[in-house]
Every structure is written in C-alpha cells, then in structure tokens.
Amino acid sequence: MALSVYAPSHRLGQRMPVLVPVLLLCTVLLGALYQPLLYVLPLQILQFVLPCALGAVVGALSAGVISRAPCRSPPFAWGLIVVAALVAWVASWASTLALDLREAYPDASWDLLLSSLTPDFVSEWISARNAAGWVDSKGKTTQGVFVTIVWVVEPIVMMGTAVFAGREAARRLFCEPCHRWLDTRSLSAHGLNATDVKPLIDAGDLRSLVELSSDELMGTNFRISVSRHRCTTCNQSTYLSIEEVRVMNTRYGPQDRRKSLLRNVVLPAALDRRFDERLAELEGAPSRAA
C-alpha cells in the first residue's frame, strides 16, 4: 500500500542571508583559535578530542542557524553543516600560516607578506611543518608520515562530528501554514524488531503500528520506536516514523543503535488521536480531546 510522506518545501528561511554570514564568521574565529591550541596539547588530545570538540561546536551552531532561519531544505541544511566545518578547518590553517609569517618577518607589512604567498611558498611551508612535527606530553617528537595521516583524518573527523551534532536540525519537519517546527513524541514496543513490523509496514497498516505492544518475554535489549511528529498549533500536520532500536554494550557503556524502517508518513487524524490514547495509557494521563 502506497503511503504519503512528508515533502519539505525547500525554502531557506527569511533569516538565512543574515545568519549564514554570522555562522561562517564564528567558524573562522573558532578555526583561528584551534591550531594554536592544537600544537600545545598532548598528542593523544591532538589526534581526536580537539577536532571532535570543534566539529561538535560547529554542528551545534549550524543547527541553531537551521532552526532559526528556519531552513526547510534538507540538502541545503546538510551542505551548510559540512561547509561550516570545512571553513573552520581552512581558517585554522590560514591563521597558522599568518602567525608563522608574522613571526618570521616581524617588520614586514601585510601587503608584502600576502604577496609572498605563492603555491611554491605554501608547499614549502607545509613540508617544513610536516618535518618539524610536534612534541607530545612525554617529550617524544612525531614527524613525517604519521603527521600526514593525522592531517588527513583531522578534517574528516571534524566534519563527521559536525554532521552528527547537527543531524536532528537537518531532519526536523516543519508546518508551513503555522510556520513552526513539529513536536515529536515517541512510544516504544520492547521485545519487537524489524522482522516483526516489516509485514505491517509493507501492508501500510499504520493502525497496527500505532497500537504495537511490548513483548517483554522476548527481551528488553531491542525495541521498536514509534514516533509521531505533529504541529501543536494546528494539529493538522502529523507524521509517523518507525525505528528499530538495539541496545549494544560498548566500552563507553550501553549505546542505542537505530535503524530507520519508516520515515515521516502522513498520519490520519483518527490514528493521531489513537496515538494520544496510547500515550495516555502508558503515561497514565488523560488523552487529548478529539
């Protein structure tokens, strides 16, 4: 059975022309602070923690811009997050080059310094930094190939973390008539997995999906999450998403691993009310009036 799904309007939002330059300026400033800090920290922090931290901050700032614009174009939202992270990374290298030039030629004017930035000069500067490497907290100097590997991995980690931090903002649903983001509520059916609900999804049986019940005898380390997205102003824009969630034991403790099974299908008003009834049954609260 064919199901209707949410179709974003792809509008960028009235505030986007103002917020994007502000975002990029912030990422340039963050990048300028990043490299000087990077080279005075221990090697183990340099390799992973600081790029992740910068990426997370850039992702959070990008998410704020997407939400406040408001941006209803997922491709543009994803692209904005990646570009912002890339700008921060480029700015970190550009600021480091500028500081090295000023340190080497303290009396030269900026016009003269900028005129010296030929491709050959930049290539030689990168090679010199690679040969110099860095000294970790134990006094060990790292040079050559390992430095190159870190340089290649660094922007990948930075952009990956930024995308992860900003992913929810890029995925959110929007009510165009009310000009606001939709609210999300979720139900969980423990003991069920993707195999259990696949026939219902294939049949387009949304009622059975809304009315899923837990099967505790099958275990509690996996479940089906049923999410309802609805505009709380008009109560008309309503969608349903289904995910399989498995709890995995990792070195950092239990972590949820999610797999999308059904995303953003239009939920009829009668099933929307039934979802509220199910929420009330589980929470012990009165359901929303019809």
Helices and strands as residue ranges (DSSP letters): H 16-38, H 43-44, I 45-49, H 50-68, H 74-104, H 110-115, H 119-132, E 134-135, E 141-142, H 145-171, E 174-175, E 180-181, E 183-190, H 194-203, H 206-210, G 216-218, E 222-230, E 238-250, E 253-266, H 269-283
